[in-house]
Amino acid sequence: MVQETTMLERAVGPTEKGALTHNGDKGYFFRNKTLTTSTCNPYIKTFKAMEYAARGPVILRAMQIEAELRSGVKKPFRQVIKANLGDAHAMGQKPLSFVRQVLALVACPNLLETTHYFPDDVKLKARSILDQCRGGSVGAYTDSRGLEVVRKCVADYIERRDGIPSDPENIVVTAGASEGIRSCLKLFKGVEGEEKRSGVLVPVPEYPLYSATLGEYNIAKINYYLDESDGWGLSRVELERALTEGRKVAEPRAIVVINPGNPTGQVLTRSNMEQVIRFAYDERLVILADEVYQDNVYEDAEFVSFKKVLSQMPAPFNGVELVSFYSCSKGFVCECGLRGAYFECTNMDPEVKSILLATAAAKLCPTVLGQAAVACSVDPPRPGDPSYAAFRYEKDNILNGLGERARLVTEVFNSIPLVSCSPVQGALYAFPNVQLPQSAINAAIRLGQEPDVFYALELLEETGICVVPGSGIGQKEGTFHFRTTILPETSQLVDMLDRFKIFHLNFIKKYATLET
């Protein structure tokens, strides 16, 4: 036994009591895991808060159903409609020719000289990017903030959009808007030993990235509720209520505003934006303006950037600190997989900006193909350019189709008993409110599920429609919602809405009968 123990110790090293587990079937010992949930960073575990919406039971079951359909299992439907994610290309949207042609040339520069297929403006754009790449290759590292030519394109775009100057030195290109948002939120991380944590005001309903990231950085999330009865608008009274509650546990430092809204699809009015700016000034808050859906605005609404409204405010309100985010994953480009985005700093302390740039340098650089996509998104073909006619046709086709579908989902949801939906003015989502019978709520509770998860799972099983339950995104207590995209092509969307209506009416009838 002594010899056996010695051999074991030589195999696995010195061990403490309880550090080894014996595998009876195989007849050997193995060392227990070093990294466990009790030894890993406690704050990183808060990413599980995001799991419910992004990879929760509804989405996981949808993946299982897809596998069952492939194996020949019979269902009441032929395919799962993935209405849970804002991924346009996955839903059949075709990429823009101009963007993909530029990407083809920067990825394979010899095509510049060997083919006449590509229009001259495509070649010019590709050369402008390659000229700033070390070695003329997108495989080389760039400046950590992004190529100067890309940041100059962004600055020119902002000037055209807002009519006010923009400095490329205030712009950072990132591998997706999420990375930029995380980099900026990290600035608010509190110091160990402080009496109160830093806090950030976040809209509810929200995009779960904020909850997960704030949890990871041990920053308090302070909820302020959007007003569903006012088209998911903002109210100064609600902001002050949230701030008062938040100050009991944290020191508020920033406010997040998502405009156009995800998941709510509203476009903020100028009056709402001015309220936010005055509130931020009064309470010494930095505004983090998530404006990634700024190109997705349909009729009866107009997108105005926070930077533009800020610049038109009188002093001292025009001095509020602002960070604005943009992504080529959305809009009419929708190149989600390329991970191209940027943020712009306005009125930021120069020393803080240098710290932010230093953190960007630690990541070396954003993907260069993503940077090229950003350059194409903000500086597309203009009238007179060889690619303009095709680009304009493709862009208008995409945005007109999205506008048609935004109106369609609003109209259909509001025609169904016990369902209501605020107008989808922008972004890619609807967030309908569903009134559930008490018997359905009780059935969910017996299963240990949130009622809207219970509803969404039955919807999936009977129709193949996959949506995100509101409880995974945030909603007022006692209300039930789900998020669905407007991305399915019109014919598929009509079919989806027809399936939904039949399911919902049967669901209400089934559970209302149980109450009698």
C-alpha positions in Angstrom: 0.0 0.0 0.0 2.9 2.3 0.7 4.4 1.6 -2.7 1.0 2.2 -4.3 0.5 5.5 -2.6 4.0 6.6 -3.7 3.3 5.7 -7.3 0.1 7.7 -7.1 1.8 10.7 -5.7 4.4 10.5 -8.4 1.6 10.4 -11.0 -0.5 13.3 -9.7 1.9 15.2 -7.4 1.5 16.1 -3.7 -2.2 16.1 -2.8 -4.4 17.3 0.1 -7.0 15.1 1.7 -10.1 15.0 -0.5 -8.3 16.3 -3.6 -8.4 12.9 -5.4 -11.3 10.9 -6.7 -11.2 7.2 -7.4 -12.8 5.9 -10.6 -14.1 2.5 -9.6 -14.8 1.3 -13.1 -11.4 2.1 -14.5 -9.5 1.4 -11.3 -7.4 4.6 -11.1 -7.4 7.9 -9.2 -7.6 11.3 -10.8 -7.0 14.8 -9.5 -10.1 16.9 -8.9 -10.5 20.0 -11.1 -8.4 23.1 -10.1 -10.9 25.6 -11.6 -14.4 25.2 -10.3 -17.3 27.4 -9.7 -16.0 28.1 -6.2 -12.5 29.1 -7.4 -13.3 31.1 -10.6 -13.9 34.8 -10.6 -17.2 35.3 -8.8 -18.2 38.3 -11.0 -17.6 36.4 -14.3 -20.3 34.0 -13.2 -22.9 36.7 -13.6 -22.7 36.1 -17.4 -25.3 33.4 -16.6 -27.7 36.3 -16.2 -27.4 36.7 -20.0 -27.8 33.0 -20.7 -31.6 33.0 -20.0 -32.3 35.3 -23.0 -29.5 34.2 -25.4 -29.3 30.5 -24.7 -32.2 29.8 -22.4 -34.6 26.9 -22.4 -36.6 28.1 -25.4 -33.6 28.6 -27.6 -32.0 25.3 -26.5 -35.3 23.4 -27.2 -35.4 25.1 -30.7 -32.0 23.6 -31.4 -33.2 20.2 -30.3 -36.3 20.4 -32.5 -34.1 21.3 -35.5 -32.1 18.1 -34.9 -35.3 16.1 -34.5 -36.6 17.5 -37.8 -33.3 16.5 -39.6 -33.6 13.0 -38.2 -37.1 12.6 -39.7 -39.3 13.3 -36.6 -42.7 14.5 -37.6 -43.8 17.9 -36.3 -46.8 20.2 -37.1 -44.3 22.4 -39.0 -41.4 21.8 -41.4 -38.8 24.2 -40.0 -38.1 26.3 -36.9 -38.4 30.1 -37.5 -35.6 31.7 -35.6 -37.3 35.0 -34.6 -35.0 35.3 -31.6 -31.9 37.0 -33.0 -31.3 40.1 -35.1 -29.1 38.3 -37.6 -30.4 39.4 -41.0 -28.1 37.2 -43.2 -29.1 34.1 -41.2 -32.7 35.0 -42.1 -32.0 35.2 -45.8 -31.0 38.9 -46.4 -28.4 39.1 -49.2 -25.2 41.0 -48.5 -24.6 44.3 -50.2 -22.6 43.9 -53.4 -20.4 47.0 -52.7 -19.4 45.8 -49.3 -18.6 42.2 -50.4 -16.7 43.4 -53.5 -14.4 45.7 -51.4 -13.9 42.8 -48.9 -12.9 40.5 -51.8 -10.3 42.9 -53.0 -8.7 43.7 -49.7 -8.6 40.0 -48.9 -7.1 39.1 -52.3 -5.3 42.2 -53.6 -4.1 40.5 -56.8 -7.6 40.7 -58.0 -7.1 44.5 -58.3 -4.8 43.9 -61.3 -6.2 40.7 -62.9 -9.8 41.4 -63.4 -12.1 44.0 -64.9 -15.1 42.7 -63.0 -14.9 45.2 -60.1 -16.1 48.8 -60.6 -13.6 51.6 -60.2 -15.1 53.0 -57.0 -14.8 49.5 -55.4 -11.1 49.4 -56.4 -10.5 52.9 -55.1 -12.0 52.0 -51.7 -10.0 48.8 -51.5 -6.8 50.6 -52.4 -7.4 53.3 -49.8 -7.6 50.6 -47.1 -4.7 48.5 -48.4 -2.4 51.5 -48.7 -2.6 52.0 -44.9 -2.2 48.3 -44.1 1.4 47.3 -43.2 2.8 45.3 -46.0 -0.4 46.0 -48.0 -2.2 43.2 -46.3 -5.2 42.9 -44.1 -3.4 40.1 -42.3 -1.2 42.7 -40.6 -1.9 44.5 -37.3 -3.2 48.0 -37.5 -3.3 50.9 -35.1 -5.2 49.7 -32.0 -7.8 52.4 -32.6 -8.3 51.2 -36.2 -6.9 52.4 -39.5 -6.7 56.2 -39.9 -8.5 56.0 -43.2 -11.4 54.2 -41.6 -11.6 56.6 -38.7 -11.5 59.5 -41.2 -14.4 57.9 -43.1 -16.3 57.7 -39.8 -15.6 61.3 -38.9 -16.8 62.4 -42.3 -19.9 60.4 -41.9 -20.7 61.9 -38.5 -20.2 65.4 -40.0 -22.6 64.7 -42.9 -25.1 63.2 -40.5 -25.0 65.9 -37.8 -23.7 69.0 -39.5 -21.0 69.4 -36.8 -17.3 68.6 -36.8 -16.0 65.2 -35.8 -12.3 64.4 -34.9 -10.9 61.0 -36.0 -8.8 61.2 -32.8 -12.1 60.8 -30.8 -13.1 57.7 -32.7 -12.2 54.1 -31.8 -13.0 51.2 -34.2 -13.9 48.0 -32.4 -14.6 44.3 -33.0 -18.3 44.8 -32.8 -20.3 47.3 -30.7 -20.3 44.9 -27.7 -16.5 45.2 -27.4 -16.7 49.0 -27.4 -19.5 49.0 -24.8 -17.6 46.7 -22.6 -14.4 48.8 -22.9 -16.3 51.9 -21.8 -18.3 50.3 -19.0 -14.9 49.0 -17.6 -14.0 52.7 -16.9 -16.7 52.8 -14.2 -15.5 49.8 -12.3 -15.2 50.8 -8.6 -12.2 50.5 -6.4 -12.0 47.8 -3.8 -12.8 49.1 -0.3 -15.1 51.9 -1.6 -18.2 52.3 0.6 -20.5 52.1 -2.5 -20.0 50.4 -5.9 -20.2 52.5 -9.1 -23.7 52.3 -10.7 -25.0 52.6 -14.2 -28.6 53.3 -15.2 -29.9 50.8 -17.7 -33.3 50.8 -19.5 -35.8 48.0 -18.9 -36.6 46.2 -21.1 -32.9 46.0 -22.0 -30.3 44.3 -24.1 -28.8 41.7 -21.7 -25.2 42.6 -22.6 -25.4 45.4 -20.1 -26.6 43.2 -17.2 -23.9 40.6 -17.9 -21.1 43.1 -18.3 -22.0 45.2 -15.3 -22.1 42.0 -13.2 -18.7 40.9 -14.5 -17.2 44.3 -13.5 -19.0 44.4 -10.2 -20.9 47.6 -11.2 -24.4 48.0 -9.8 -27.1 47.9 -12.5 -29.8 50.6 -11.8 -33.0 49.8 -13.6 -35.1 52.6 -15.1 -38.3 51.5 -16.7 -39.5 52.6 -20.2 -43.2 53.6 -20.4 -45.0 51.0 -22.5 -48.2 53.2 -22.4 -46.2 56.0 -24.0 -44.6 53.9 -26.8 -41.7 52.9 -24.6 -40.7 56.5 -24.0 -38.7 58.0 -21.2 -39.8 60.1 -18.3 -37.7 62.4 -16.0 -39.9 61.3 -13.1 -38.9 57.6 -13.6 -35.2 58.5 -14.1 -35.3 60.3 -10.7 -37.0 57.4 -9.0 -34.4 55.0 -10.3 -31.6 57.3 -9.3 -32.9 57.7 -5.8 -33.3 53.9 -5.4 -29.9 53.3 -6.9 -28.1 55.7 -4.6 -29.1 53.5 -1.7 -26.6 50.9 -2.9 -24.3 52.6 -5.4 -22.8 55.8 -6.7 -24.4 56.4 -10.1 -21.9 57.4 -12.8 -23.5 56.8 -16.2 -26.8 56.2 -18.0 -27.3 53.9 -21.0 -29.8 54.9 -23.6 -30.6 52.5 -26.5 -32.0 54.5 -29.5 -33.7 53.1 -31.6 -34.7 50.6 -28.9 -33.8 47.0 -28.5 -36.1 45.1 -27.8 -38.8 47.7 -27.9 -38.4 49.2 -31.4 -39.1 52.8 -30.4 -37.3 55.9 -31.6 -36.8 58.6 -28.9 -38.2 62.0 -29.5 -36.0 65.1 -29.3 -37.8 66.1 -26.1 -36.9 62.7 -24.5 -33.3 63.2 -25.5 -33.1 66.7 -24.1 -34.6 65.3 -20.9 -31.8 62.7 -20.7 -29.1 65.3 -21.3 -30.4 67.7 -18.7 -30.8 64.8 -16.2 -27.2 63.7 -17.0 -25.9 67.2 -16.4 -27.8 67.7 -13.2 -26.7 64.3 -11.8 -23.2 64.3 -13.2 -23.7 61.2 -15.4 -21.9 60.1 -18.6 -24.3 59.3 -21.4 -23.7 56.0 -23.2 -25.7 56.2 -26.4 -26.3 52.8 -28.0 -27.2 53.9 -31.5 -26.4 50.8 -33.5 -29.9 50.8 -35.1 -29.7 54.3 -36.4 -30.2 53.3 -40.0 -33.2 51.2 -39.1 -35.9 53.9 -38.8 -39.2 53.6 -40.6 -42.0 56.0 -41.2 -43.5 58.4 -38.6 -40.1 58.6 -36.8 -36.7 60.2 -37.4 -33.4 59.3 -35.8 -31.4 62.2 -34.4 -28.1 61.4 -32.7 -27.4 62.3 -29.1 -24.3 64.2 -30.3 -26.4 66.4 -32.5 -29.0 67.2 -29.8 -26.2 67.8 -27.3 -24.5 70.2 -29.6 -27.7 72.2 -30.0 -28.3 72.5 -26.3 -27.4 75.7 -24.5 -24.4 75.8 -22.1 -23.7 74.1 -19.7 -25.8 71.2 -21.0 -23.7 70.9 -24.2 -20.7 69.9 -22.1 -22.1 66.6 -20.9 -19.8 63.7 -21.5 -21.1 61.3 -24.2 -20.0 58.1 -25.8 -21.9 57.0 -29.0 -21.9 53.5 -30.5 -22.4 52.4 -34.0 -22.2 48.9 -35.7 -22.2 47.6 -39.2 -23.9 44.5 -37.8 -27.2 46.4 -38.1 -28.7 49.1 -40.3 -29.0 47.9 -43.9 -25.6 46.3 -44.0 -26.2 43.7 -41.3 -22.7 42.2 -41.5 -22.9 40.6 -38.1 -20.1 38.1 -38.5 -17.5 40.6 -39.6 -17.5 42.3 -36.2 -17.1 45.9 -37.3 -18.1 48.9 -35.2 -16.9 52.1 -33.7 -17.5 54.5 -30.8 -17.0 58.3 -30.6 -16.1 60.2 -27.4 -17.5 63.7 -26.9 -16.5 66.0 -24.1 -14.3 63.3 -22.6 -11.5 64.2 -20.2 -8.2 63.9 -22.2 -6.6 61.8 -19.6 -9.5 59.4 -19.4 -9.5 59.1 -23.2 -5.8 58.2 -23.1 -6.6 55.5 -20.6 -9.4 54.2 -22.8 -7.0 54.1 -25.8 -4.4 52.3 -23.7 -7.0 49.5 -23.0 -7.7 49.3 -26.7 -3.9 48.9 -27.4 -3.9 45.9 -25.1 -6.2 44.2 -27.6 -3.8 44.9 -30.5 -6.4 45.9 -33.1 -9.9 45.1 -34.3 -10.4 42.7 -37.1 -9.2 44.4 -40.3 -12.0 43.0 -42.5 -14.4 44.4 -39.9 -12.7 47.7 -40.2 -13.2 47.6 -44.0 -16.9 46.8 -43.5 -17.2 49.9 -41.3 -15.5 52.1 -44.0 -18.0 50.7 -46.5 -21.0 51.3 -44.2 -20.3 54.9 -43.4 -18.8 55.8 -46.8 -20.9 53.9 -49.4 -21.1 54.9 -53.1 -22.4 58.3 -53.9 -24.4 59.7 -56.8 -22.3 59.5 -60.0 -20.1 56.6 -58.7 -20.2 53.4 -60.8 -21.6 51.3 -58.0 -24.2 53.9 -56.8 -27.3 52.6 -58.8 -26.9 49.0 -57.6 -26.1 50.1 -54.1 -29.1 52.4 -53.9 -31.4 49.7 -55.2 -30.1 47.1 -52.7 -30.3 49.5 -49.8 -33.8 50.7 -50.6 -35.0 47.2 -51.1 -33.7 46.1 -47.7 -35.0 49.2 -45.7 -38.4 49.3 -47.6 -38.9 45.6 -46.8 -38.1 46.1 -43.1 -40.5 49.0 -43.0 -43.2 47.0 -44.6 -42.6 44.2 -42.0 -42.5 46.6 -39.1 -46.0 47.8 -40.0 -47.2 44.3 -40.6 -46.2 42.9 -37.2 -47.6 46.0 -35.4 -50.9 45.7 -37.2 -51.3 41.9 -36.8 -50.3 41.7 -33.1 -52.7 44.5 -32.2 -55.5 42.7 -34.0 -55.2 39.6 -31.8 -57.2 39.5 -28.5 -55.1 39.9 -25.3 -52.0 40.9 -27.3 -50.8 44.5 -27.7 -47.8 45.9 -29.4 -46.3 49.4 -29.5 -45.5 50.6 -33.0 -42.2 49.3 -34.4 -40.7 52.6 -35.4 -37.1 51.4 -35.7 -34.5 48.6 -35.0 -35.3 45.0 -35.9 -37.7 43.8 -33.2 -41.2 43.9 -31.8 -41.9 43.4 -28.1 -45.6 42.5 -27.8 -47.4 42.3 -24.5 -49.4 39.1 -23.9 -52.1 38.8 -21.2 -52.1 35.2 -19.8 -54.9 33.4 -18.1 -54.2 32.7 -14.4 -54.5 29.0 -15.0 -51.6 29.2 -17.5 -49.6 31.2 -14.9 -50.3 28.5 -12.3 -49.3 25.8 -14.7 -46.0 27.5 -15.3 -45.4 27.9 -11.6 -46.0 24.2 -11.0 -43.3 23.5 -13.6 -40.9 26.0 -12.0 -41.0 28.2 -15.1 -41.6 31.9 -15.8 -45.1 32.2 -17.3 -43.7 33.8 -20.5 -41.1 31.0 -20.8 -44.0 28.5 -20.5 -45.9 30.4 -23.2 -42.9 30.6 -25.5 -42.1 26.9 -25.1 -45.7 25.9 -26.1 -45.5 28.3 -29.0 -42.3 26.6 -30.2 -43.6 23.1 -29.8 -46.8 23.8 -31.7 -45.7 26.2 -34.4 -41.9 26.1 -34.6 -41.6 29.8 -33.8 -38.7 30.6 -31.6 -38.9 33.9 -29.6 -37.2 35.4 -26.6 -39.4 35.5 -23.4 -39.6 39.0 -21.8 -38.4 37.6 -18.5 -35.0 37.1 -20.1 -34.8 40.7 -21.2 -36.6 42.6 -18.4 -40.1 43.8 -17.9 -42.3 45.3 -15.3 -43.5 42.8 -12.7 -46.8 41.2 -13.5 -46.5 41.8 -17.3 -45.5 39.3 -19.9 -43.8 39.9 -23.2 -41.7 38.3 -25.9 -39.2 39.7 -28.3 -39.5 38.7 -32.0 -37.5 40.0 -35.0 -39.1 41.5 -38.1 -36.3 39.9 -40.2 -38.1 36.9 -41.8 -38.9 37.6 -45.5 -42.5 39.0 -45.9 -44.0 35.7 -47.1 -42.4 33.8 -44.2 -43.4 36.5 -41.7 -47.0 36.4 -42.9 -47.0 32.6 -42.3 -45.3 33.1 -38.9 -48.0 35.6 -37.8 -50.8 33.3 -39.0 -49.3 30.4 -37.0 -48.9 32.7 -34.0 -52.5 33.9 -34.1 -53.9 30.4 -34.3 -51.7 29.2 -31.5 -52.5 32.1 -29.2 -56.3 31.9 -29.6 -56.1 28.1 -28.9 -53.8 28.7 -25.9 -56.1 31.3 -24.4 -59.2 29.1 -25.0 -57.4 26.1 -23.5 -56.4 27.8 -20.3 -59.5 29.9 -19.9 -61.6 26.7 -20.0 -59.6 25.4 -17.1 -60.6 28.4 -15.0 -64.4 27.7 -15.4 
